[in-house]
Amino acid sequence: MTVSLLPVTRDNVRAVCELRLAEGQEHLVAPAAYTVAEGNYEPDAVLHAIHLDDVVVGVLLVEVETGVPYLVRFMVDASYQGRGVGRQAVELLVEELRGQGWVSVETTFVPGDGSAEGFWRRCGFRDTGRTRYGEPVYVRDLTGEVAEPVPPSPG
């Protein structure tokens, strides 16, 4: 099974918009259709469908407003979560951004029960100590010096 990042196009946009979160995750990530809409109105946004072989299984949106790529949205359909698809998609994005000359990428997440903090830490992101719209900002170095992933905090 091969994970790939492909542009959102006329051919796959419906499948992207039909992606669903697991029950209880609705407060953590906006619906995929919002991601598609927002990505089409942001200059220089990178909007990718996450594919597992020929099946659309997720979506991601990256914007550059502050001189650092910001992973605004990242979601994997509920039926494909827990299979390593998300981590592989993050690594593909890291390689893409590194190839474009970027040295880091930032993301945020909704804190609290069920948050994605552990996922981002396992993907090599670390807390910057800053917040954006009340959410913790995490950063991943893209220079090749991958920091040791920190296990999620208990609780």
Phi, psi and omega in degrees: 000130185244128175267137177216158176250121181232153178299151171280123185230177175305326184284334184238000186298323180296317179297322178296313182294338180272000177300144183232147175272161174290153178304133180093353179263355186302330180278354184263330184218138176292155178302150182302325180298325176296320180299316179298313181298311181298320181297334180276352180245004178257123177298139177063019177288148174250116181241116182237142166271136175268122181249143168246107191056242183258011185252132174285122183236356181189180180210150174216152181225126178239134175236154174235101178248329188250010184090001177229129177302136182238117178281095186289317187218141179208120177213145174240134180307144183308322184286352179244001179290150177082010181250004181087001181297315181299315180296319179295320179296320178298316181296323176295319177296317178303313179298319179298311181294319178300317179296337177271001176094004178288150181252349177201165174220142180244156173211167174227169177207158176284120181285164175115192182303131178078008183296165180271011182307310181300319178300311183295322177296317178295336178271008175090011177274153178226155181290133178270346186085356178261164173232158176224118183053037177081002181252142179296138178264125177247149183230147173236127176287136181249007184280358180104346179269080184286126178287152176298126176298139180264131178297151179298149179288148181299148175097000000 
